[in-house]
Amino acid sequence: MTPLKVDLHIHTKEDGTDKISYSARELIDEAVLRGFDAVAITNHDTLTFSPELGSYAAERGVVLIPGVEACIKGKHILLLNMPFEPDYYTSFEDVLKQKTANSLVIAPHPYFPGPTSLDVTLEAIPPLFDAVEYSCFHTPRIDFNGPAVRFADKHGLAIVGNSDAHQLEQFGLAYSLVEAEKTLESIVETIKAGRVTPVSPTLPLNRLVKMFFGVLAAKQTSFTWMVDLTLIGAALVRRVLFRRS
């Protein structure tokens, strides 16, 4: 079986929080060009999915998985193939109650510096997650994925490569190879079983910095922009000076 090329964390113009230049349909068209078999559009607290959009993707050979990057208790979490409306989940326990065999809950960039990353919160709720994300934002010297890999190994969780794309040039820098049939159900089942390989090559520092600023510039509020930039900058300095993993 040829593994499927999958990205489960992508933002589009329909995002209500960040400014993205391309629409959901444009993202699907780009996925076709880049050889993706399945994608999930995971806008912030916005479910960008409809039968029409799913059909648009299917007609082009792409499985569109319903998804959202929800903010719960101030922390981001990827909910795939789960019901969602604003304020639908007020706690992580609510998410756990709504999970089914065909749902995926993923910890996005869990130890990346920033106020919305799960970080230590992750250790308090490991049964909630099916996978952790291996972020594309890393260089040979600066990499915040190490703790996420150790957490996944400790709790027997899958590791998925996702781009968290806010720009088309970012899409495809990280993805997963999933040994599944080309259906939503098979992809979810296979990831839960751990038959997935993250692909996330290291980036040159200048490209990583350029992408950081591109993502931060997409923030709708200057306050959020400044807070994130300050936290990320401080973490990067610590990582360069002390090379902590």
Long-range contacts (C-beta under 8 A, 24 or more apart in sequence): 1-179, 1-180, 1-181, 3-177, 3-178, 3-179, 3-180, 3-197, 4-37, 4-38, 4-177, 4-178, 4-179, 4-180, 4-182, 4-187, 5-35, 5-36, 5-37, 5-38, 5-175, 5-176, 5-177, 6-36, 6-37, 6-38, 6-39, 6-160, 6-175, 6-176, 6-177, 6-178, 6-187, 7-31, 7-36, 7-38, 7-39, 7-40, 7-161, 7-162, 7-163, 7-165, 7-171, 7-172, 7-174, 7-175, 7-176, 8-39, 8-40, 8-42, 8-65, 8-67, 8-78, 8-80, 8-104, 8-106, 8-160, 8-162, 8-176, 9-40, 9-42, 9-67, 9-69, 9-78, 9-106, 9-108, 9-133, 9-162, 9-163, 9-164, 9-165, 10-39, 10-40, 10-41, 10-42, 10-162, 10-163, 10-164, 10-165, 10-171, 11-41, 11-42, 11-43, 11-44, 11-69, 11-164, 11-165, 11-166, 12-41, 12-43, 12-48, 14-41, 14-43, 14-46, 14-48, 15-43, 15-44, 15-46, 15-48, 16-43, 16-44, 16-45, 16-46, 17-43, 17-44, 17-45, 17-46, 17-219, 17-220, 18-44, 18-166, 18-215, 18-218, 18-219, 18-220, 19-217, 19-218, 19-219, 19-220, 20-166, 20-167, 20-218, 21-167, 21-168, 22-168, 24-48, 24-53, 25-53, 25-56, 27-171, 28-53, 28-56, 28-57, 28-60, 28-62, 28-64, 29-60, 30-168, 30-171, 31-57, 31-62, 31-171, 32-60, 32-61, 32-62, 34-171, 34-172, 36-62, 36-172, 36-175, 37-61, 37-62, 37-63, 37-182, 38-62, 38-63, 38-64, 38-65, 38-178, 38-182, 38-184, 38-187, 39-63, 39-64, 39-65, 40-64, 40-65, 40-66, 40-67, 40-78, 40-80, 41-67, 42-67, 42-68, 42-69, 42-78, 42-80, 43-68, 43-69, 44-68, 44-69, 44-71, 44-76, 45-69, 45-70, 45-71, 45-86, 47-84, 47-85, 63-182, 63-183, 63-184, 63-187, 65-104, 65-184, 65-187, 65-188, 69-108, 70-95, 71-116, 73-121, 74-115, 74-116, 75-116, 75-117, 75-118, 75-121, 76-108, 76-109, 76-116, 76-117, 76-118, 77-105, 77-106, 77-107, 77-108, 77-118, 78-104, 78-105, 78-106, 78-107, 78-108, 78-133, 79-103, 79-104, 79-105, 80-104, 80-105, 80-106, 80-188, 81-184, 81-188, 92-125, 92-128, 95-128, 96-127, 96-128, 99-128, 101-188, 101-189, 102-184, 102-185, 102-188, 103-130, 103-188, 104-130, 104-131, 104-188, 104-191, 104-192, 105-129, 105-130, 105-131, 106-130, 106-131, 106-132, 106-133, 106-160, 106-162, 107-131, 107-132, 107-133, 107-148, 107-151, 108-133, 108-135, 108-162, 108-164, 109-133, 109-135, 109-137, 109-144, 109-148, 109-164, 110-147, 110-148, 110-151, 111-144, 111-145, 111-146, 111-147, 111-148, 112-137, 112-144, 112-232, 113-144, 113-231, 113-232, 113-234, 113-235, 113-236, 114-228, 114-231, 114-232, 115-227, 115-228, 115-231, 122-151, 123-151, 126-151, 126-155, 126-157, 129-155, 129-157, 130-157, 130-158, 130-191, 130-192, 131-157, 131-158, 131-159, 131-160, 131-191, 131-192, 131-196, 132-157, 132-158, 132-159, 132-160, 133-159, 133-160, 133-161, 133-162, 133-164, 134-159, 134-160, 134-161, 134-162, 134-174, 134-198, 134-200, 135-162, 135-164, 135-174, 135-200, 136-161, 136-162, 136-163, 136-164, 136-170, 136-173, 136-174, 136-200, 136-203, 137-164, 137-203, 137-208, 137-211, 137-212, 138-200, 138-202, 138-203, 138-208, 139-202, 139-203, 139-204, 139-205, 139-208, 140-202, 141-205, 141-239, 141-240, 141-243, 142-205, 142-208, 142-236, 142-239, 142-240, 143-202, 143-239, 143-245, 144-235, 144-239, 145-200, 146-245, 147-245, 156-194, 157-194, 158-191, 158-192, 158-193, 158-194, 158-196, 159-196, 159-198, 160-191, 160-196, 160-198, 161-197, 161-198, 161-199, 161-200, 164-215, 166-214, 166-215, 166-218, 167-211, 167-214, 167-215, 169-211, 170-211, 170-214, 170-215, 173-200, 173-201, 173-203, 174-198, 174-199, 174-200, 175-199, 175-200
